[in-house]
Amino acid sequence: MPYVLTQFSVKNFSQWKVVFDEFVPIRRHYSSKGARAFCVSNNPESVVVLTEFEDLERAIEMYASKDFKDAIQRAGVIGAPVVTLLKEVDRLSA
C-alpha cells in the first residue's frame, strides 16, 4: 500500500481539524483507506498527516485537485504543504 506523509503549518489547529474531518468523503473518492493526524508535541500548529491509499496515482490526483487546494485554504494552512510519497517496505509487530 502506498502512503502519503503531509506536513502542514496551520493558523489554528481547531479550524484545520474541522476541514480535515469534512474532507473524509473526498479522501475516500481518491482511494484513501484512512488517515492519522499528528501535531508536533511542542507546536500544535505544526501538523503531520499520514494517509494510506489504495492507488498512488489517485492520491497524486487528489493532492493536485481543486478540492484539496480549496480545503487547505479554508483550513488556514500557511504556505504550501510538504507532501512526501511513501512505499511501505517493512512492518514489525514491536
N, CA, C and O of each residue as an XYZ file, in Angstrom:
376
protein
N       0.835     -1.191      0.000
C       0.000      0.000      0.000
C       0.876      1.249      0.000
O       1.860      1.322      0.735
N       0.526      2.202     -0.802
C       1.235      3.480     -0.753
C       0.696      4.357      0.379
O      -0.471      4.273      0.759
N       1.567      5.181      0.890
C       1.220      6.155      1.917
C       1.668      7.524      1.444
O       2.556      7.649      0.601
N       1.036      8.554      2.003
C       1.474      9.923      1.767
C       1.613     10.592      3.127
O       0.692     10.566      3.942
N       2.770     11.186      3.358
C       3.040     11.960      4.567
C       2.935     13.429      4.177
O       3.652     13.897      3.293
N       2.038     14.149      4.838
C       1.807     15.549      4.502
C       2.047     16.396      5.737
O       1.492     16.128      6.803
N       2.881     17.426      5.590
C       3.193     18.331      6.693
C       2.582     19.695      6.401
O       2.757     20.259      5.321
N       1.857     20.210      7.398
C       1.184     21.493      7.274
C       1.606     22.418      8.409
O       1.857     21.963      9.525
N       1.682     23.701      8.127
C       1.695     24.736      9.162
C       0.318     25.367      9.095
O      -0.143     25.748      8.019
N      -0.347     25.479     10.247
C      -1.716     25.989     10.262
C      -1.844     27.167     11.218
O      -1.100     27.283     12.192
N      -2.806     28.040     10.917
C      -3.063     29.191     11.788
C      -3.685     28.750     13.100
O      -3.363     29.285     14.161
N      -4.582     27.768     13.025
C      -5.331     27.331     14.197
C      -5.673     25.855     14.023
O      -6.351     25.481     13.066
N      -5.205     25.016     14.949
C      -5.424     23.576     14.815
C      -6.907     23.224     14.759
O      -7.312     22.396     13.943
N      -7.718     23.835     15.608
C      -9.152     23.508     15.650
C      -9.830     23.791     14.316
O     -10.647     22.996     13.852
N      -9.500     24.910     13.706
C     -10.048     25.256     12.385
C      -9.606     24.221     11.350
O     -10.414     23.754     10.547
N      -8.321     23.866     11.372
C      -7.791     22.873     10.433
C      -8.506     21.533     10.617
O      -8.864     20.887      9.632
N      -8.719     21.107     11.870
C      -9.306     19.798     12.163
C     -10.728     19.683     11.626
O     -11.117     18.621     11.140
N     -11.508     20.755     11.705
C     -12.874     20.730     11.167
C     -12.839     20.416      9.672
O     -13.595     19.568      9.197
N     -11.972     21.091      8.937
C     -11.884     20.873      7.489
C     -11.314     19.481      7.197
O     -11.773     18.811      6.272
N     -10.334     19.047      7.964
C      -9.763     17.705      7.808
C     -10.861     16.648      7.930
O     -10.917     15.714      7.129
N     -11.732     16.792      8.930
C     -12.825     15.838      9.127
C     -13.849     15.911      7.994
O     -14.361     14.880      7.558
N     -14.147     17.104      7.519
C     -15.103     17.265      6.417
C     -14.582     16.674      5.105
O     -15.367     16.347      4.215
N     -13.265     16.536      4.985
C     -12.625     16.086      3.750
C     -12.653     14.560      3.583
O     -12.206     14.047      2.557
N     -13.171     13.830      4.579
C     -13.183     12.360      4.528
C     -13.788     11.820      3.227
O     -13.157     10.978      2.588
N     -14.974     12.260      2.807
C     -15.540     11.696      1.566
C     -14.664     11.941      0.335
O     -14.605     11.103     -0.565
N     -14.000     13.065      0.302
C     -13.131     13.360     -0.844
C     -11.902     12.463     -0.804
O     -11.485     11.933     -1.835
N     -11.310     12.286      0.397
C     -10.169     11.361      0.504
C     -10.585      9.964      0.045
O      -9.848      9.305     -0.688
N     -11.758      9.515      0.473
C     -12.236      8.183      0.064
C     -12.395      8.098     -1.448
O     -12.034      7.093     -2.060
N     -12.933      9.154     -2.049
C     -13.101      9.190     -3.511
C     -11.768      8.964     -4.227
O     -11.724      8.355     -5.296
N     -10.691      9.457     -3.631
C      -9.360      9.316     -4.231
C      -8.611      8.095     -3.688
O      -7.383      8.049     -3.763
N      -9.322      7.117     -3.149
C      -8.817      5.799     -2.738
C      -8.149      5.764     -1.370
O      -7.406      4.827     -1.078
N      -8.396      6.767     -0.519
C      -7.845      6.732      0.833
C      -8.441      5.570      1.616
O      -9.646      5.323      1.568
N      -7.583      4.868      2.333
C      -8.009      3.783      3.212
C      -8.082      4.253      4.659
O      -8.526      3.507      5.532
N      -7.652      5.481      4.920
C      -7.662      6.040      6.272
C      -6.487      6.980      6.460
O      -5.507      6.940      5.716
N      -6.608      7.827      7.474
C      -5.557      8.809      7.737
C      -5.366      8.960      9.239
O      -6.300      8.780     10.020
N      -4.145      9.292      9.626
C      -3.811      9.580     11.024
C      -3.193     10.962     11.070
O      -2.288     11.279     10.298
N      -3.695     11.786     11.990
C      -3.191     13.154     12.125
C      -2.390     13.267     13.417
O      -2.753     12.696     14.445
N      -1.291     14.018     13.343
C      -0.405     14.236     14.476
C      -0.070     15.720     14.570
O      -0.073     16.431     13.565
N       0.217     16.179     15.784
C       0.777     17.518     15.991
C       2.192     17.339     16.513
O       2.482     16.383     17.232
N       3.060     18.251     16.151
C       4.381     18.275     16.766
C       4.158     18.575     18.245
O       3.403     19.488     18.578
N       4.800     17.825     19.137
C       4.467     17.870     20.563
C       4.542     19.261     21.184
O       3.743     19.577     22.066
N       5.465     20.085     20.754
C       5.586     21.419     21.353
C       5.054     22.522     20.442
O       5.278     23.704     20.703
N       4.339     22.137     19.359
C       3.812     23.134     18.429
C       2.539     22.599     17.764
O       2.616     21.963     16.712
N       1.364     22.850     18.366
C       0.127     22.307     17.806
C      -0.252     22.877     16.442
O      -1.154     22.356     15.786
N       0.418     23.931     16.010
C       0.135     24.479     14.677
C       1.002     23.833     13.594
O       0.933     24.215     12.426
N       1.811     22.861     13.987
C       2.596     22.080     13.032
C       1.983     20.683     12.984
O       2.110     19.908     13.932
N       1.320     20.371     11.874
C       0.513     19.157     11.755
C       1.140     18.224     10.719
O       1.627     18.660      9.676
N       1.115     16.932     11.036
C       1.595     15.898     10.122
C       0.462     14.890      9.937
O      -0.140     14.441     10.912
N       0.176     14.541      8.692
C      -0.875     13.563      8.392
C      -0.258     12.414      7.602
O       0.448     12.630      6.618
N      -0.533     11.203      8.045
C      -0.123     10.000      7.324
C      -1.389      9.354      6.768
O      -2.261      8.929      7.525
N      -1.483      9.283      5.447
C      -2.669      8.743      4.788
C      -2.288      7.505      3.989
O      -1.307      7.511      3.245
N      -3.067      6.452      4.150
C      -2.876      5.224      3.378
C      -3.824      5.264      2.181
O      -5.003      5.590      2.320
N      -3.301      4.933      1.021
C      -4.100      4.935     -0.204
C      -4.085      3.559     -0.853
O      -3.131      2.794     -0.712
N      -5.144      3.269     -1.554
C      -5.242      2.055     -2.363
C      -4.424      2.210     -3.647
O      -3.815      1.253     -4.125
N      -4.417      3.423     -4.199
C      -3.850      3.682     -5.524
C      -3.031      4.975     -5.487
O      -3.573      6.053     -5.241
N      -1.738      4.861     -5.729
C      -0.854      6.027     -5.657
C      -1.220      7.093     -6.686
O      -1.161      8.285     -6.385
N      -1.592      6.684     -7.881
C      -1.957      7.670     -8.913
C      -3.175      8.488     -8.492
O      -3.232      9.692     -8.738
N      -4.144      7.836     -7.860
C      -5.329      8.559     -7.364
C      -4.925      9.523     -6.248
O      -5.461     10.627     -6.159
N      -3.990      9.114     -5.405
C      -3.507     10.002     -4.342
C      -2.877     11.251     -4.939
O      -3.145     12.366     -4.492
N      -2.048     11.062     -5.940
C      -1.399     12.198     -6.601
C      -2.454     13.121     -7.205
O      -2.333     14.343     -7.127
N      -3.480     12.540     -7.804
C      -4.576     13.344     -8.359
C      -5.263     14.170     -7.270
O      -5.618     15.326     -7.498
N      -5.450     13.578     -6.089
C      -6.116     14.301     -5.007
C      -5.323     15.535     -4.603
O      -5.883     16.621     -4.454
N      -4.020     15.365     -4.426
C      -3.197     16.493     -3.977
C      -3.100     17.589     -5.034
O      -2.796     18.736     -4.704
N      -3.350     17.259     -6.288
C      -3.340     18.261     -7.364
C      -4.726     18.858     -7.611
O      -4.869     19.783     -8.410
N      -5.740     18.334     -6.930
C      -7.122     18.719     -7.229
C      -7.504     20.086     -6.664
O      -6.910     20.575     -5.702
N      -8.504     20.678     -7.288
C      -9.080     21.929     -6.792
C      -9.698     21.704     -5.417
O      -9.630     22.586     -4.561
N     -10.301     20.537     -5.190
C     -10.880     20.217     -3.880
C      -9.838     20.343     -2.775
O     -10.103     20.941     -1.733
N      -8.649     19.778     -3.003
C      -7.590     19.833     -1.995
C      -7.117     21.268     -1.795
O      -6.958     21.718     -0.661
N      -6.897     21.976     -2.876
C      -6.426     23.366     -2.778
C      -7.435     24.244     -2.052
O      -7.056     25.080     -1.231
N      -8.716     24.061     -2.349
C      -9.761     24.819     -1.652
C      -9.803     24.458     -0.166
O      -9.953     25.334      0.685
N      -9.670     23.174      0.137
C      -9.738     22.720      1.527
C      -8.594     23.283      2.360
O      -8.818     23.729      3.485
N      -7.377     23.271      1.833
C      -6.271     23.783      2.648
C      -6.389     25.292      2.850
O      -5.939     25.825      3.864
N      -6.986     25.965      1.895
C      -7.218     27.402      2.075
C      -8.245     27.631      3.186
O      -8.027     28.465      4.065
N      -9.363     26.897      3.154
C     -10.392     27.018      4.197
C      -9.857     26.608      5.564
O     -10.292     27.135      6.588
N      -8.919     25.672      5.580
C      -8.379     25.147      6.832
C      -7.351     26.065      7.474
O      -6.913     25.814      8.597
N      -6.964     27.116      6.782
C      -5.987     28.038      7.348
C      -4.553     27.545      7.269
O      -3.729     27.869      8.124
N      -4.259     26.764      6.242
C      -2.883     26.293      6.050
C      -2.021     27.465      5.601
O      -2.404     28.240      4.724
N      -0.854     27.579      6.218
C       0.092     28.645      5.907
C       1.126     28.090      4.930
O       1.806     27.109      5.235
N       1.244     28.701      3.780
C       2.210     28.241      2.785
C       1.776     26.930      2.153
O       0.654     26.464      2.350
N       2.679     26.355      1.400
C       2.391     25.085      0.719
C       2.705     23.916      1.649
O       3.723     23.938      2.340
N       1.845     22.897      1.677
C       2.172     21.716      2.466
C       3.341     20.961      1.833
O       3.578     21.048      0.628
N       4.057     20.227      2.666
C       5.124     19.354      2.180
C       4.516     17.963      2.038
O       4.067     17.375      3.021
N       4.502     17.439      0.816
C       3.872     16.152      0.518
C       4.964     15.164      0.111
O       5.718     15.407     -0.832
N       5.036     14.040      0.841
C       6.040     13.014      0.570
C       5.340     11.696      0.273
O       4.556     11.207      1.086
N       5.620     11.123     -0.886
C       5.053      9.826     -1.277
C       5.911      8.720     -0.675
O       7.136      8.737     -0.797
N       5.260      7.760     -0.023
C       5.980      6.689      0.667
C       5.535      5.323      0.170
O       4.383      5.130     -0.220
N       6.462      4.386      0.191
C       6.164      2.991     -0.119
C       6.596      2.167      1.085
O       7.763      2.196      1.475
N       5.664      1.437      1.672
C       5.995      0.618      2.835
C       6.908     -0.528      2.405
O       6.604     -1.249      1.455
N       8.026     -0.691      3.108
C       8.966     -1.761      2.779
C       9.060     -2.810      3.882
O       9.591     -3.900      3.665
N       8.541     -2.477      5.073
C       8.583     -3.436      6.171
C       7.615     -2.983      7.254
O       7.359     -1.790      7.414
N       7.082     -3.947      7.994
C       6.216     -3.646      9.138
C       6.555     -4.654     10.224
O       6.500     -5.863      9.999
N       6.904     -4.153     11.399
C       7.262     -5.010     12.521
C       6.183     -4.930     13.587
O       5.518     -3.903     13.723
N       6.009     -5.991     14.334
C       4.966     -6.008     15.361
C       5.384     -5.256     16.619
O       4.522     -4.844     17.395
N       6.655     -5.072     16.836
C       7.110     -4.341     18.027
C       8.441     -3.685     17.757
O       8.992     -3.023     18.636
